[in-house]
Amino acid sequence: MTSAARQHDTNRPRATRVATAMLVLMILCIGLLWGRAARAAEPEITSFELVHNEEGVLLSYAVNLELSHSVDEALSKAVPLFFVAEAEVFRNRFYWRDQRVARAVRVWRIVYQPLTSTYRVTFLGLSQNYATKEEAFAAIARAARWKIAEPAQIEEGSRHYVEFNFRLDTSLLPRPLQIGIGGQADWSMSVQRTQKLN
């Protein structure tokens, strides 16, 4: 065997190690990007305030929404999406399960309209068009002084707390799409908050 051939044989394991290292690095990068994409779909509460006064219990909140690729693609194909905000008020009971004294729910429907290139948001039977997706989601993702309980529902001298949930409700999607997205994590968009009521 010539010295050139011997040199070629000794370089082969080194080339294999470099190729393996490059492959592992690529897999790690793809994993990190996939993880970021999954985290991008998780909403987060950016502000949350409860007020208890003579009007009742009022909730103001803002949620930062960032759609996953699959959800964004469905919206761009004119699939209607439904977002739900739910607030429940509970009274602490030491002798039994805590008692739910009030519950309030809001549901928004958002759909892209290709003919006009606008986003239509429907809430309480009223619809409004928005020129951009950002404007449409700004209307969905916040509320100011939302009454979630009447004054009479809050018992003086008792301790109360509020459980809040904001989510993409896949149960309201068209039935064929519900079956198609079953178990897909990027369609699971939900955020919760529990806070004591002073």
C-alpha positions as CSV (number, residue, x, y, z in Angstrom):
1,M,0.0,0.0,0.0
2,T,1.4,3.3,-1.0
3,S,1.7,6.2,1.5
4,A,-1.0,8.1,-0.4
5,A,-3.4,5.2,0.0
6,R,-2.5,4.8,3.7
7,Q,-3.2,8.6,4.2
8,H,-6.5,8.2,2.4
9,D,-7.5,5.3,4.8
10,T,-6.6,7.4,7.9
11,N,-8.7,10.3,6.7
12,R,-11.8,8.2,6.2
13,P,-12.7,7.8,9.9
14,R,-12.1,11.5,10.4
15,A,-14.4,12.3,7.5
16,T,-17.0,10.0,9.0
17,R,-16.7,11.6,12.4
18,V,-17.1,15.1,10.8
19,A,-20.1,14.0,8.8
20,T,-21.7,12.4,11.9
21,A,-21.1,15.6,13.9
22,M,-22.6,17.7,11.2
23,L,-25.7,15.5,11.1
24,V,-26.1,15.7,14.9
25,L,-25.8,19.5,14.7
26,M,-28.4,19.7,12.0
27,I,-30.8,17.5,14.0
28,L,-30.3,19.7,17.1
29,C,-30.9,22.9,15.1
30,I,-34.1,21.5,13.7
31,G,-35.2,20.5,17.2
32,L,-34.6,24.0,18.5
33,L,-36.5,25.6,15.6
34,W,-39.4,23.1,16.1
35,G,-39.4,23.9,19.8
36,R,-39.6,27.6,19.1
37,A,-42.4,27.1,16.7
38,A,-44.3,25.1,19.2
39,R,-43.7,27.8,22.0
40,A,-44.8,30.5,19.6
41,A,-48.3,29.1,19.6
42,E,-48.7,29.4,23.4
43,P,-50.6,32.5,24.4
44,E,-49.5,34.5,27.4
45,I,-51.3,36.9,29.7
46,T,-49.7,40.3,29.6
47,S,-52.1,42.1,31.9
48,F,-54.7,40.9,34.4
49,E,-56.7,43.1,36.8
50,L,-59.7,42.3,39.0
51,V,-61.9,45.0,40.6
52,H,-64.6,44.4,43.1
53,N,-67.0,47.3,43.7
54,E,-70.7,48.2,43.8
55,E,-71.0,47.2,40.1
56,G,-69.8,43.6,40.9
57,V,-66.6,41.9,39.8
58,L,-64.9,43.5,36.8
59,L,-62.1,41.8,34.9
60,S,-59.6,43.6,32.5
61,Y,-57.0,41.5,30.7
62,A,-54.8,41.3,27.7
63,V,-53.4,38.2,26.0
64,N,-50.5,38.0,23.6
65,L,-51.5,35.7,20.8
66,E,-49.1,34.1,18.3
67,L,-50.5,31.6,15.9
68,S,-48.7,28.4,15.1
69,H,-48.0,27.6,11.5
70,S,-50.8,25.1,11.1
71,V,-53.4,27.5,12.7
72,D,-52.2,30.4,10.7
73,E,-52.4,28.4,7.5
74,A,-55.9,27.3,8.2
75,L,-57.0,30.9,8.9
76,S,-55.4,32.0,5.6
77,K,-57.6,29.4,3.8
78,A,-60.7,30.9,5.2
79,V,-61.3,28.4,8.0
80,P,-63.2,30.1,10.8
81,L,-61.4,30.1,14.2
82,F,-63.2,30.4,17.6
83,F,-61.6,31.9,20.7
84,V,-63.2,31.6,24.1
85,A,-62.6,33.6,27.3
86,E,-64.1,32.1,30.4
87,A,-64.0,33.4,33.9
88,E,-65.4,31.6,37.0
89,V,-65.7,33.0,40.5
90,F,-65.4,30.6,43.4
91,R,-66.1,31.0,47.1
92,N,-63.6,29.2,49.4
93,R,-65.2,26.6,51.7
94,F,-63.2,24.7,54.2
95,Y,-65.8,21.9,54.8
96,W,-66.5,21.0,51.1
97,R,-65.4,21.7,47.6
98,D,-65.2,25.4,46.7
99,Q,-68.5,26.8,45.5
100,R,-68.7,28.4,42.0
101,V,-70.8,31.5,42.4
102,A,-70.5,33.0,39.0
103,R,-69.4,32.2,35.4
104,A,-69.0,34.4,32.4
105,V,-68.1,33.3,28.8
106,R,-67.2,35.3,25.7
107,V,-66.8,33.7,22.2
108,W,-65.3,35.3,19.2
109,R,-65.3,34.0,15.6
110,I,-62.6,35.2,13.2
111,V,-62.4,34.3,9.5
112,Y,-60.4,35.5,6.6
113,Q,-62.3,36.8,3.6
114,P,-60.2,36.3,0.5
115,L,-62.4,38.4,-1.8
116,T,-61.9,41.5,0.3
117,S,-58.6,40.5,1.9
118,T,-60.0,41.4,5.3
119,Y,-60.6,39.6,8.6
120,R,-64.1,39.4,10.0
121,V,-64.5,39.2,13.8
122,T,-68.0,38.2,15.1
123,F,-68.9,38.7,18.7
124,L,-72.4,38.6,20.3
125,G,-73.9,38.5,16.9
126,L,-72.2,41.7,15.7
127,S,-69.4,41.6,13.0
128,Q,-66.6,43.9,12.2
129,N,-64.0,43.8,9.4
130,Y,-60.3,44.5,10.0
131,A,-57.7,45.2,7.3
132,T,-55.0,43.2,9.0
133,K,-54.7,40.1,11.1
134,E,-53.0,42.0,13.8
135,E,-55.9,44.4,14.2
136,A,-58.4,41.6,14.2
137,F,-56.5,39.7,17.0
138,A,-56.1,42.9,19.0
139,A,-59.9,43.1,19.2
140,I,-60.1,39.5,20.4
141,A,-57.3,39.3,22.8
142,R,-58.3,42.0,25.4
143,A,-61.2,43.2,27.5
144,A,-61.7,46.1,29.8
145,R,-64.1,46.1,32.8
146,W,-65.8,42.9,31.8
147,K,-68.5,42.1,34.4
148,I,-68.0,38.5,35.5
149,A,-70.1,38.6,38.7
150,E,-73.0,40.6,40.2
151,P,-72.5,42.3,43.6
152,A,-75.1,39.9,45.2
153,Q,-73.0,36.9,44.2
154,I,-70.1,37.9,46.3
155,E,-70.6,37.0,50.0
156,E,-69.3,39.6,52.4
157,G,-66.7,38.2,54.8
158,S,-65.9,35.2,52.6
159,R,-62.8,34.6,50.5
160,H,-63.2,34.4,46.7
161,Y,-61.0,33.7,43.8
162,V,-61.3,33.8,40.0
163,E,-60.2,31.2,37.5
164,F,-59.6,32.6,34.0
165,N,-59.1,30.6,30.8
166,F,-58.5,31.9,27.3
167,R,-58.3,29.3,24.5
168,L,-58.7,28.4,20.8
169,D,-61.8,26.2,20.9
170,T,-61.3,23.4,18.4
171,S,-64.6,21.8,19.3
172,L,-66.3,24.6,17.3
173,L,-64.3,24.0,14.2
174,P,-65.9,22.2,11.2
175,R,-66.2,18.5,12.0
176,P,-63.8,17.2,9.2
177,L,-61.1,19.6,10.5
178,Q,-61.7,18.5,14.1
179,I,-60.9,14.9,13.1
180,G,-57.9,15.9,11.0
181,I,-56.2,17.9,13.8
182,G,-56.9,15.4,16.6
183,G,-53.8,15.2,18.9
184,Q,-51.8,17.9,17.1
185,A,-50.0,20.0,19.8
186,D,-49.8,23.2,17.7
187,W,-53.7,23.5,17.8
188,S,-53.6,23.5,21.6
189,M,-53.6,27.2,22.4
190,S,-54.7,28.0,25.9
191,V,-53.6,30.1,28.9
192,Q,-55.0,30.1,32.5
193,R,-54.8,32.4,35.5
194,T,-56.1,32.0,39.0
195,Q,-56.2,35.0,41.2
196,K,-57.6,35.9,44.6
197,L,-60.4,38.5,44.8
198,N,-59.7,41.1,47.4
